[in-house]
Amino acid sequence: MESMLKRDRLIVLAALAATTLFAWVDMAHEAHSMNLGRAACCAGMSMSGPDTNPWSPVTLAPLFLMWAEMMVAMMLPSATPMILTFAKVQRNRREQQRPFVATGIFVLGYLAVWTAFSAGAAVLQWALHAKALLSPKMASTSPLLGALLLVAAGIFQWTPIKNACLSSCCSPFNFLTVAWREKKSGAFLMGLNHGIKCAGCCWFLMLLLFVAGVMNLWWIALLTLLVLIEKIAPRGLFIGKIAGILFVVWGIWLVAGSRG
């Protein structure tokens, strides 16, 4: 039985790793293609000023796909402990000849939340572009907007809501014990529940993509690492609070620098 559990764990890990790797590779390819396109179209022009080229509503579709892919790349790694725990529980139930559900259904519920977030983020990006608040690199051109996002995210790192959602994400067995539901619909709802808790503690961090560039791979990787550390490191909550202080300081510096 132990060997079968290890095999199932490896299968789930391999599937999550392959999905995450595919998302990162495709995202890097898209970022490279976008950089080449901007270089060709904007030769001799400032890349830090606002992008005033109008976007049609049709642009929302590729924006949504871009955000959805980013959320898979950024959030699946930190959700892996919870997904593996769910898979282990289901494997035990199967061995005991009790009703069990495929782990993929739980994952679908989790990703449904981030899919909804991606739709909202795409609309927000489209609106910010319409107001000429984004550069061709999809970063904020307004020091005030960047500062507001940073300060708000920094303060949120210290709120009870952040603490409660993060604590739930960091305790897979406790979460499953409290939130357990039977059948496929129950597995999907559990994934949905976990996704909501995960989004509850990380959504402000995702909005910080507008500060340094939505497709800035180094910035994406740094935020992904912070989310991962918060959830799996022994003092992740404390590290997240320190990051919150740094965000606030960065935001104040942005405003002060724009007035200097």
C-alpha positions in Angstrom: 0.0 0.0 0.0 2.8 2.4 0.9 4.4 1.9 -2.6 1.0 2.6 -4.2 0.7 5.8 -2.2 4.2 6.9 -3.3 3.3 6.1 -6.9 0.1 8.2 -6.7 1.9 11.0 -5.1 4.5 11.0 -7.9 1.8 11.0 -10.5 0.0 14.0 -9.0 3.3 15.8 -8.5 4.4 15.1 -12.1 1.0 16.4 -13.4 1.2 19.6 -11.4 4.9 20.1 -12.3 4.2 19.6 -16.0 1.2 22.0 -16.0 3.2 24.6 -14.1 6.2 24.2 -16.4 4.1 24.5 -19.5 2.5 27.7 -18.2 5.9 29.2 -17.4 7.4 28.3 -20.7 4.5 29.6 -22.7 4.4 32.7 -20.6 8.1 33.3 -21.2 7.5 32.8 -24.9 4.6 35.3 -24.9 6.7 37.8 -23.0 9.5 37.5 -25.5 7.2 37.9 -28.4 5.5 40.9 -26.9 8.9 42.5 -26.2 10.0 42.0 -29.8 6.7 43.4 -31.1 7.0 46.5 -28.9 10.6 47.0 -30.0 9.6 46.9 -33.7 6.6 49.2 -33.2 8.1 51.6 -30.7 11.7 52.1 -32.1 12.8 55.5 -31.0 9.8 56.0 -28.6 9.8 55.9 -24.8 8.9 52.5 -23.4 8.1 53.9 -20.0 5.4 56.4 -21.0 1.7 55.6 -21.3 0.5 53.3 -24.1 -2.1 55.4 -25.9 -2.9 53.0 -28.7 -6.6 52.1 -28.2 -7.7 48.5 -27.4 -10.9 47.2 -28.7 -13.2 45.1 -26.4 -12.0 42.0 -28.4 -8.6 42.5 -26.6 -10.3 41.2 -23.4 -10.1 37.6 -24.6 -6.3 37.4 -25.0 -5.9 39.5 -21.9 -8.0 37.0 -20.0 -6.0 34.0 -21.3 -2.7 35.7 -20.4 -3.9 36.3 -16.8 -5.3 32.8 -16.5 -2.0 31.3 -17.6 -0.1 33.5 -15.1 -2.4 32.4 -12.3 -1.7 28.8 -13.1 2.0 29.4 -13.2 2.0 31.4 -10.0 -0.5 29.7 -7.8 -0.3 25.9 -8.5 3.1 25.5 -6.8 1.8 27.0 -3.5 -1.4 24.9 -3.8 0.6 21.6 -4.2 0.6 20.6 -0.5 -3.2 20.9 -0.3 -3.7 19.0 -3.5 -1.3 16.2 -2.4 -3.1 16.0 0.9 -6.5 15.7 -0.9 -5.0 13.0 -3.2 -3.7 11.0 -0.2 -7.1 11.1 1.5 -8.8 10.0 -1.6 -6.3 7.2 -2.1 -6.9 5.9 1.5 -10.6 6.0 0.9 -10.1 3.9 -2.3 -8.0 1.4 -0.4 -10.8 1.1 2.2 -13.3 0.6 -0.7 -15.1 3.8 0.2 -16.4 6.3 -2.3 -13.5 8.4 -3.7 -13.1 11.2 -6.2 -10.4 12.0 -8.7 -8.0 14.8 -7.5 -8.4 16.6 -10.8 -11.9 17.7 -9.7 -10.6 19.4 -6.6 -7.9 21.1 -8.8 -10.6 22.3 -11.2 -12.5 23.9 -8.3 -9.4 25.6 -7.2 -8.5 26.9 -10.6 -12.1 28.1 -11.2 -11.5 30.8 -8.6 -8.4 32.0 -10.2 -10.1 31.9 -13.6 -12.7 34.3 -12.2 -10.0 36.5 -10.8 -8.2 36.5 -14.2 -11.4 37.8 -15.9 -11.6 40.6 -13.4 -7.9 41.4 -13.8 -8.2 41.5 -17.6 -11.1 44.0 -17.3 -9.1 46.1 -14.9 -6.1 46.1 -17.2 -8.2 47.1 -20.2 -9.7 50.0 -18.1 -6.3 51.2 -17.0 -5.0 51.1 -20.5 -8.1 53.1 -21.7 -7.1 55.8 -19.1 -3.5 55.7 -20.4 -2.2 54.5 -17.1 -0.1 51.7 -18.4 3.2 51.7 -20.3 3.8 49.4 -23.3 5.4 47.0 -20.7 2.0 47.0 -19.0 3.3 48.7 -15.9 1.7 51.7 -14.1 2.9 55.0 -15.5 1.3 56.8 -12.6 3.5 57.0 -9.4 0.3 57.6 -7.4 -1.4 54.5 -8.8 1.7 52.4 -8.2 2.1 53.8 -4.6 -1.6 53.1 -3.8 -1.3 49.5 -4.9 1.9 49.0 -2.9 0.7 50.7 0.2 -2.7 48.9 0.1 -1.0 45.6 -0.5 1.5 46.3 2.3 -1.3 47.1 4.8 -3.4 44.1 3.7 -0.4 41.8 4.7 -1.1 42.8 8.3 -4.9 42.4 8.4 -6.9 39.6 10.2 -8.4 38.6 6.8 -5.0 37.9 5.4 -4.0 36.0 8.5 -7.2 33.9 8.5 -7.0 33.0 4.8 -3.3 32.2 5.0 -3.7 30.1 8.1 -6.3 28.0 6.3 -4.1 27.6 3.2 -1.1 26.5 5.4 -3.1 23.7 7.2 -4.2 21.1 4.6 -5.5 18.5 7.0 -7.3 21.0 9.2 -8.9 22.6 6.1 -10.1 19.2 4.7 -11.4 18.1 8.0 -13.6 21.2 8.4 -14.5 21.7 4.7 -15.0 18.0 3.8 -17.8 17.2 1.4 -18.7 14.0 -0.4 -19.1 13.2 -4.1 -17.7 14.9 -7.1 -19.7 18.0 -6.5 -18.3 18.1 -3.0 -14.7 17.8 -4.2 -15.3 20.6 -6.6 -16.8 22.8 -3.9 -13.8 22.0 -1.6 -11.4 23.1 -4.3 -13.5 26.2 -4.8 -13.4 26.9 -1.1 -9.7 26.5 -1.0 -9.3 28.7 -4.0 -11.4 31.4 -2.3 -9.2 31.2 0.8 -6.1 31.3 -1.4 -7.4 34.3 -3.4 -8.3 36.0 -0.2 -4.7 36.0 1.0 -3.0 36.6 -2.3 -5.2 38.8 -4.5 -3.5 42.1 -3.5 -0.1 40.5 -4.4 -1.4 39.7 -7.8 -2.5 43.3 -8.4 1.1 44.3 -7.8 1.9 42.9 -11.2 0.7 46.3 -12.5 3.5 48.0 -10.5 6.5 46.5 -12.3 4.9 45.1 -15.4 2.3 42.4 -15.9 4.6 40.4 -18.1 7.8 41.2 -16.2 9.0 37.6 -15.6 11.4 38.5 -12.8 8.7 40.3 -11.0 6.3 37.4 -11.6 8.8 35.0 -10.2 9.5 37.1 -7.1 5.8 37.4 -6.3 5.4 33.6 -6.9 8.3 33.0 -4.5 6.7 35.2 -1.8 3.4 33.4 -2.1 5.2 30.0 -1.8 7.2 31.1 1.2 4.2 32.5 3.0 2.4 29.1 2.6 5.2 26.6 3.2 8.0 28.3 5.2 8.0 27.8 9.0 7.8 31.6 9.5 5.9 32.4 6.3 3.4 34.6 8.0 6.1 36.7 9.6 8.0 37.0 6.3 4.8 38.1 4.6 4.4 40.9 7.2 8.0 42.0 6.5 7.2 42.1 2.8 4.2 44.3 3.6 6.4 46.8 5.3 8.7 46.9 2.3 5.7 47.4 0.0 4.6 50.4 2.1 8.1 51.9 2.1 8.4 51.4 -1.7 5.0 53.1 -2.2 6.0 56.1 -0.1 9.3 56.3 -2.0 7.4 56.3 -5.3 5.3 59.3 -4.2 8.3 61.2 -2.7 10.4 60.6 -5.9 7.6 61.9 -8.2 7.5 65.1 -6.2 11.2 65.6 -6.0 
